[in-house]
Amino acid sequence: MPRPRPVTPVSPISGPDTPRFVIGQDGRGCWVAIEVHGRAGGLFRTCQAALHYAVEATAHRPDAVRIAAERVELRI
């Protein structure tokens, strides 16, 4: 009888509705993390803090967060 193969875990969060974040600086130099659909976001003192927020909000998916080269504005 063959041995069972290990199962590769599939991310429980996937698909078009999954959160994706853009991180960048606004005009005042604050760091901004914005969910691309406008459902979440925030202002942060450092890039590290914004990145930490976005990574946690996306269940640590490396493809879900990108750093913007252009200015990013948080609209409330």
C-alpha positions as CSV (number, residue, x, y, z in Angstrom):
1,M,0.0,0.0,0.0
2,P,1.5,3.4,-1.0
3,R,2.3,6.0,1.6
4,P,0.0,9.0,1.6
5,R,1.6,12.2,0.2
6,P,1.8,15.3,2.3
7,V,-0.8,17.8,1.4
8,T,0.3,21.3,0.4
9,P,-1.8,23.8,2.4
10,V,-3.9,26.1,0.4
11,S,-4.4,29.7,1.6
12,P,-7.9,29.9,3.2
13,I,-8.1,33.5,1.9
14,S,-8.0,33.7,-1.8
15,G,-9.9,35.0,-4.7
16,P,-11.0,38.4,-6.0
17,D,-12.4,39.6,-2.7
18,T,-9.1,39.1,-0.7
19,P,-7.6,42.2,0.8
20,R,-4.7,43.7,-1.0
21,F,-2.8,46.8,0.2
22,V,-0.8,49.6,-1.2
23,I,1.7,51.3,1.0
24,G,3.2,54.7,0.3
25,Q,3.8,58.2,1.7
26,D,1.3,61.1,1.5
27,G,2.1,64.7,0.9
28,R,3.0,65.3,4.5
29,G,5.4,62.4,4.7
30,C,3.1,60.1,6.7
31,W,3.1,56.5,5.7
32,V,-0.3,55.2,4.4
33,A,-1.6,51.7,4.0
34,I,-4.7,51.5,1.9
35,E,-6.8,48.4,1.0
36,V,-7.4,48.6,-2.8
37,H,-11.2,48.3,-2.5
38,G,-11.3,51.1,0.2
39,R,-12.4,48.8,3.0
40,A,-9.5,49.4,5.3
41,G,-6.4,51.6,5.8
42,G,-4.6,53.9,8.1
43,L,-1.8,56.5,8.7
44,F,1.5,55.4,10.2
45,R,4.6,57.0,11.5
46,T,7.0,54.5,9.8
47,C,7.0,52.3,6.7
48,Q,7.6,49.3,9.0
49,A,4.4,50.1,10.9
50,A,2.3,50.4,7.7
51,L,3.8,47.2,6.4
52,H,3.1,45.4,9.6
53,Y,-0.5,46.4,9.5
54,A,-1.0,45.4,5.9
55,V,0.8,42.1,6.3
56,E,-1.3,41.2,9.3
57,A,-4.5,42.3,7.5
58,T,-3.7,40.0,4.5
59,A,-2.9,36.9,6.6
60,H,0.8,37.2,5.7
61,R,0.4,36.7,2.0
62,P,3.5,38.0,0.3
63,D,1.7,38.9,-2.9
64,A,-0.9,41.0,-1.2
65,V,1.1,44.1,-0.3
66,R,3.0,46.4,-2.6
67,I,5.0,49.6,-2.0
68,A,3.9,52.5,-4.3
69,A,6.5,54.6,-6.0
70,E,4.0,57.5,-6.3
71,R,2.3,59.5,-3.6
72,V,-0.6,57.8,-1.8
73,E,-3.4,59.7,-0.1
74,L,-5.8,58.3,2.5
75,R,-9.3,59.6,1.9
76,I,-11.7,59.4,4.8
